[in-house]
Amino acid sequence: MVEASLNHLLDSLPPATRRQCLDAAEKLDFRFGDEIATQGDRAKYVYFPTSAVCSLTMGIQSGDKAECAIVGAEGVIGVSLVGGASRNAFTAVVQVGGSGYRIPLARFAELMDEHRPLHDALLAYAGFALNVIGRSVACNSYHSIVERLARWLLTMHDRVDRDELALTHDMLSQMLTATRPRVSLAAAQLRRMKVIDYRRRMIRILDRKRLAQLSCECYEANRKYLQLLPWASNEPR
């Protein structure tokens, strides 16, 4: 019996393929705020979160960054490397500390050549990731800050097993490509509605159903797309 990795993509693979991946992997603990991949740097590893959750961000010359996607146990960090790219397309920052695996990129390329199920799973996830990244552009352009905040909190909530999220308004302003005052006003509005509560560096979700009603359509669209993945039945929520 091959042990479960707790990464849903890896655990969807045939036992022999999963065993080869785990034999090549190093298990790590990721701390909140860790930058495990940097945009433009030569890639060294592919990462498979288990209990950790990471944001993928894109930066510009001014130093400003925008979040493009959130990756947890459902996926992989480094999917852009599947096509043979050698540099990181995004910066990956740990938003929720926890565990995960990393596999050296050279060995991972060999595993994809040797195991068709792994290759196919990565292509399926790449399609999902492309959809999420593309939708984030439209979402940030056309939806209100309250809708986007609700969508972001729901997405993060799906990937953790608790209602409390360690977050600051400064972090949220970067993730939502909005100024800190706008994020603070949006969070205060949700608090007045008793949807969330917050204190220093912590947000607690009080009413998930109401939060879903306040979110833009992007949360539900991304959730439905995720359900099309072969391992969707293993998704935590």
C-alpha positions in Angstrom: 0.0 0.0 0.0 1.4 3.4 -1.0 1.0 6.1 1.6 -1.3 9.1 0.8 0.6 12.3 0.3 -2.4 14.5 1.3 -1.9 16.5 -2.0 -5.0 15.7 -4.0 -3.2 15.8 -7.4 -0.5 13.3 -6.2 -3.1 11.1 -4.5 -5.1 10.8 -7.7 -2.2 9.1 -9.5 -1.8 5.3 -9.8 0.1 3.9 -6.8 3.3 3.1 -8.7 3.4 6.6 -10.1 2.7 8.2 -6.7 5.4 6.1 -5.1 8.0 7.3 -7.7 7.0 10.9 -7.0 7.2 10.6 -3.3 10.5 8.8 -3.5 11.9 11.8 -5.4 10.2 14.3 -3.1 11.4 16.1 0.0 8.8 16.9 2.7 9.0 20.4 4.1 7.3 22.7 6.5 6.5 26.1 5.0 6.2 29.1 7.3 3.8 32.0 6.8 5.5 34.7 4.6 8.1 32.3 3.1 8.8 33.1 -0.6 9.4 29.6 -2.1 9.7 30.7 -5.7 10.6 34.1 -7.2 9.3 35.4 -10.5 12.0 35.3 -13.2 14.5 33.2 -11.2 15.7 29.9 -12.6 13.4 27.3 -11.3 14.8 24.5 -9.1 11.8 22.7 -7.8 8.1 21.9 -8.3 6.0 22.2 -5.1 3.0 20.2 -4.0 1.3 21.8 -0.9 -0.5 19.6 1.6 -1.6 21.8 4.5 0.2 24.9 3.3 -1.5 27.5 1.1 0.4 29.8 -1.3 -0.4 32.9 -3.4 1.0 33.2 -6.9 1.8 36.8 -7.6 3.0 38.8 -10.6 5.2 41.8 -10.0 6.0 44.9 -12.2 9.0 47.3 -12.2 7.5 49.6 -9.7 7.6 46.8 -7.1 3.8 46.4 -7.0 2.4 42.9 -7.1 -0.9 41.4 -7.9 -2.2 38.0 -6.9 -3.0 35.7 -9.8 -4.0 32.5 -8.1 -4.1 30.6 -4.8 -2.7 27.1 -4.5 -3.3 24.6 -1.8 -3.6 20.8 -1.5 -5.6 20.6 -4.7 -2.7 21.6 -6.9 1.0 22.3 -7.7 3.3 25.3 -7.8 5.3 25.3 -11.0 2.7 24.2 -13.5 4.2 26.7 -16.0 7.3 24.5 -16.0 5.4 21.6 -17.5 5.9 22.9 -21.0 9.7 23.0 -20.5 10.1 26.6 -19.2 13.2 27.0 -17.0 12.2 30.1 -15.0 9.5 30.8 -12.5 6.5 32.6 -14.1 5.3 33.8 -10.7 6.4 34.5 -7.2 4.9 32.0 -4.7 4.4 33.3 -1.1 3.1 31.1 1.7 -0.2 32.6 3.1 -1.0 29.7 5.4 1.9 27.9 7.0 1.9 24.1 6.8 3.5 21.2 5.0 4.2 20.1 1.5 6.6 18.4 -0.9 9.1 19.6 -3.4 10.7 17.7 -6.3 13.8 18.8 -8.1 12.8 20.2 -11.5 15.2 17.9 -13.5 13.8 14.8 -11.8 10.3 15.9 -12.2 10.8 16.3 -15.9 12.0 12.7 -16.0 8.9 11.5 -14.0 6.6 13.2 -16.5 8.3 11.4 -19.4 8.2 8.1 -17.6 4.6 8.3 -16.2 1.8 9.3 -18.5 -0.8 9.7 -15.7 1.4 12.4 -14.1 1.8 14.2 -17.4 -2.0 14.1 -18.0 -2.8 15.3 -14.4 -0.4 18.2 -14.8 -2.0 19.2 -18.1 -5.5 19.1 -16.5 -4.3 21.3 -13.7 -2.7 23.7 -16.1 -6.0 24.2 -17.8 -7.7 24.9 -14.4 -4.8 27.3 -13.5 -5.1 29.2 -16.8 -8.8 29.7 -16.3 -8.3 31.0 -12.7 -5.5 33.4 -13.8 -7.4 34.7 -16.7 -10.6 35.2 -14.6 -8.6 37.1 -12.0 -7.8 39.8 -14.6 -11.5 40.4 -15.3 -12.4 40.1 -11.6 -9.9 42.8 -10.6 -11.1 45.0 -13.4 -14.8 44.9 -13.0 -15.9 43.6 -9.6 -16.2 45.7 -6.5 -13.7 45.5 -3.6 -16.4 43.9 -1.4 -17.2 41.2 -4.0 -13.5 40.5 -4.5 -12.7 40.3 -0.8 -15.6 37.9 -0.3 -14.4 35.8 -3.2 -10.8 35.8 -1.8 -11.8 34.8 1.7 -14.0 32.0 0.4 -11.2 30.7 -1.8 -8.8 30.7 1.1 -11.4 29.1 3.4 -11.8 26.2 1.0 -8.2 25.4 1.5 -7.9 25.4 5.2 -9.6 23.4 8.0 -10.5 26.4 10.2 -12.5 29.6 10.2 -9.6 31.8 11.4 -7.2 33.1 8.7 -3.9 34.9 9.7 -4.1 38.0 7.5 -3.4 41.7 7.6 -5.0 44.5 5.6 -1.7 45.2 4.0 -1.5 41.6 2.7 -5.1 41.8 1.5 -4.5 45.1 -0.3 -1.7 43.3 -2.3 -3.7 40.2 -3.0 -6.7 42.3 -4.2 -4.7 45.0 -6.0 -6.5 47.7 -4.0 -5.2 50.3 -1.6 -5.2 49.5 2.1 -7.9 52.1 3.0 -10.2 50.5 0.4 -9.6 47.0 1.8 -10.1 48.3 5.4 -13.5 49.9 4.4 -14.6 46.6 2.7 -13.6 44.5 5.7 -15.4 46.9 8.0 -18.5 46.6 5.9 -18.4 42.8 6.1 -17.8 43.1 9.9 -20.9 45.4 10.3 -22.9 42.7 8.5 -21.6 40.1 10.9 -20.1 38.1 8.1 -16.6 38.3 9.4 -14.8 39.5 12.5 -11.2 40.6 12.7 -8.4 41.6 15.1 -4.8 42.3 14.6 -3.4 39.9 11.9 -6.5 37.6 12.1 -9.8 37.4 10.2 -12.5 35.0 11.4 -15.3 33.9 9.0 -18.6 34.0 10.9 -21.2 33.4 8.1 -19.9 31.5 5.1 -23.3 31.3 3.4 -23.8 35.1 3.5 -20.2 35.6 2.4 -20.9 33.4 -0.7 -24.0 35.6 -1.5 -21.8 38.7 -1.4 -19.1 37.3 -3.6 -18.8 38.0 -7.3 -19.6 35.1 -9.7 -15.8 34.3 -10.0 -15.7 32.2 -6.8 -18.5 29.9 -8.0 -17.1 29.8 -11.6 -13.6 28.7 -10.3 -15.1 26.2 -7.9 -17.1 24.6 -10.7 -14.0 24.4 -12.9 -12.1 22.8 -10.1 -14.8 20.1 -9.8 -14.0 19.1 -13.4 -10.5 17.9 -12.3 -10.2 14.1 -11.9 -9.3 14.4 -8.2 -12.2 16.8 -7.4 -13.8 14.3 -5.0 -10.7 14.7 -2.8 -11.1 18.5 -2.5 -11.4 19.5 1.2 -14.7 21.4 0.7 
